[in-house]
């Protein structure tokens, strides 16, 4: 699915980003799934679970936050570190660093490199709420994930662990499942959709929780019709392509994901 170089590079920068930011650091998306399932996946298959190309970071903002409060927020401090210390470039709500696919080095400002030698390494920042004056402070429109608020509001919805010498917060598997099911409806890139299908299966099959327990818990965050709607977006071809990555049959991938219904 993803080239080994891409996920290895992303993991390298994941460590750099986490090391540079103030703790706790909230990780979402593919790397959060990886941290939940890799131990059991590797034990079963003798190889690491699928890595991610992008790094997703989660931040809490009160929807009524003032401009001054936003300027002092963890999001503001983190953006400052990412842009001024780690030298990521701002591209809308994403932060970009271009990496040369052969030398594996960062491509400096102004260098002209053929597009096929460029790997775009993105850090995406997501917030649970978007205050009215957000654009006046940060000058971009953020990606929002309303389910993220559960991570910050109640520790029962997050996993706290130490990684790269920093305290990390991960959404619990059932919360990640809810975000992945929601994402399926909006995917326009095939590789991201296939990765979502793989992640949903992996969370059900390789996290520390049993599928039956996760099915019950996902219902806290999504209504039944939304769960079914997400699953119905998965095609026969999606199951086939995911099965190759997971080393499970398409039928088993479909059966396990179907347990959520």
JOSULRA-V875774 format. One record per backbone hydrogen bond with DSSP energy under -1.0 kcal/mol. NH is the residue of the N-H (numbers start at 1). CO is the residue of the C=O. E is the energy in kcal/mol with one decimal. If there is no record, write none. Layout:
BEGIN
nh:NH co:CO e:E
nh:NH co:CO e:E
END
This chain:
BEGIN
nh:7 co:3 e:-1.9
nh:8 co:4 e:-2.4
nh:9 co:5 e:-2.4
nh:10 co:6 e:-2.4
nh:11 co:7 e:-2.4
nh:12 co:8 e:-2.1
nh:13 co:9 e:-2.2
nh:14 co:10 e:-2.2
nh:15 co:11 e:-2.0
nh:16 co:12 e:-1.6
nh:17 co:13 e:-3.0
nh:18 co:14 e:-2.6
nh:19 co:15 e:-2.3
nh:20 co:16 e:-1.5
nh:21 co:17 e:-1.5
nh:25 co:167 e:-2.2
nh:27 co:169 e:-2.1
nh:28 co:56 e:-2.4
nh:33 co:29 e:-1.9
nh:34 co:30 e:-2.5
nh:35 co:31 e:-2.1
nh:36 co:32 e:-1.4
nh:37 co:33 e:-2.3
nh:38 co:34 e:-2.5
nh:41 co:37 e:-2.6
nh:42 co:38 e:-3.0
nh:43 co:39 e:-1.7
nh:44 co:40 e:-1.9
nh:45 co:41 e:-2.7
nh:46 co:42 e:-2.4
nh:55 co:122 e:-2.1
nh:57 co:124 e:-2.9
nh:58 co:26 e:-2.3
nh:59 co:126 e:-2.2
nh:65 co:62 e:-2.4
nh:70 co:66 e:-2.2
nh:71 co:67 e:-2.0
nh:72 co:68 e:-1.0
nh:73 co:70 e:-1.1
nh:77 co:73 e:-2.2
nh:78 co:74 e:-2.4
nh:79 co:75 e:-2.7
nh:80 co:76 e:-1.9
nh:81 co:77 e:-1.9
nh:82 co:78 e:-2.9
nh:83 co:79 e:-2.4
nh:84 co:80 e:-2.6
nh:85 co:81 e:-1.7
nh:86 co:81 e:-2.4
nh:88 co:82 e:-2.8
nh:89 co:96 e:-3.2
nh:91 co:94 e:-3.4
nh:94 co:91 e:-2.0
nh:95 co:123 e:-2.6
nh:96 co:89 e:-3.2
nh:97 co:121 e:-1.9
nh:99 co:119 e:-2.5
nh:100 co:105 e:-3.0
nh:101 co:117 e:-2.6
nh:104 co:100 e:-1.8
nh:107 co:98 e:-2.9
nh:111 co:108 e:-1.7
nh:117 co:114 e:-2.3
nh:118 co:115 e:-1.8
nh:119 co:99 e:-3.1
nh:121 co:97 e:-2.7
nh:123 co:95 e:-2.7
nh:124 co:55 e:-3.2
nh:125 co:93 e:-1.4
nh:126 co:57 e:-2.9
nh:127 co:143 e:-1.8
nh:128 co:59 e:-1.4
nh:134 co:131 e:-1.9
nh:137 co:133 e:-1.3
nh:138 co:134 e:-2.9
nh:139 co:135 e:-1.6
nh:145 co:127 e:-2.7
nh:148 co:145 e:-2.3
nh:149 co:146 e:-1.5
nh:150 co:147 e:-1.4
nh:151 co:148 e:-1.1
nh:153 co:149 e:-2.2
nh:154 co:150 e:-1.7
nh:157 co:154 e:-2.0
nh:158 co:155 e:-1.5
nh:159 co:170 e:-3.2
nh:161 co:168 e:-1.9
nh:163 co:166 e:-2.5
nh:166 co:163 e:-1.4
nh:168 co:161 e:-3.5
nh:169 co:25 e:-2.5
nh:170 co:159 e:-2.6
nh:172 co:157 e:-2.1
nh:176 co:172 e:-2.3
nh:177 co:173 e:-2.6
nh:178 co:174 e:-1.7
nh:179 co:175 e:-2.0
nh:180 co:176 e:-2.4
nh:181 co:177 e:-2.7
nh:182 co:178 e:-2.1
nh:183 co:179 e:-2.0
nh:184 co:180 e:-1.5
nh:185 co:182 e:-1.1
nh:186 co:183 e:-1.9
nh:193 co:189 e:-1.8
nh:194 co:190 e:-2.7
nh:195 co:191 e:-1.9
nh:196 co:192 e:-2.1
nh:197 co:193 e:-2.2
nh:198 co:194 e:-2.5
nh:199 co:195 e:-2.6
nh:200 co:196 e:-2.6
nh:201 co:197 e:-2.3
nh:202 co:198 e:-2.9
nh:203 co:199 e:-2.6
nh:204 co:200 e:-1.7
nh:205 co:201 e:-2.6
nh:206 co:202 e:-3.2
nh:214 co:210 e:-2.3
nh:215 co:211 e:-2.5
nh:216 co:212 e:-1.5
nh:217 co:213 e:-1.9
nh:218 co:214 e:-2.5
nh:220 co:217 e:-1.9
nh:221 co:218 e:-2.0
nh:222 co:218 e:-1.9
nh:227 co:223 e:-2.0
nh:228 co:224 e:-2.7
nh:229 co:225 e:-2.1
nh:230 co:226 e:-2.0
nh:231 co:227 e:-2.2
nh:232 co:228 e:-2.6
nh:233 co:230 e:-1.1
nh:234 co:231 e:-1.8
nh:239 co:235 e:-2.1
nh:240 co:236 e:-2.0
nh:241 co:237 e:-2.6
nh:242 co:238 e:-2.4
nh:243 co:239 e:-2.1
nh:244 co:240 e:-1.2
nh:245 co:241 e:-1.1
nh:246 co:242 e:-2.1
nh:247 co:243 e:-1.8
nh:248 co:243 e:-1.1
nh:253 co:249 e:-2.4
nh:254 co:250 e:-2.4
nh:255 co:251 e:-2.4
nh:256 co:252 e:-2.7
nh:257 co:253 e:-2.2
nh:258 co:254 e:-2.2
nh:259 co:256 e:-1.1
nh:260 co:257 e:-1.7
nh:261 co:258 e:-1.6
END
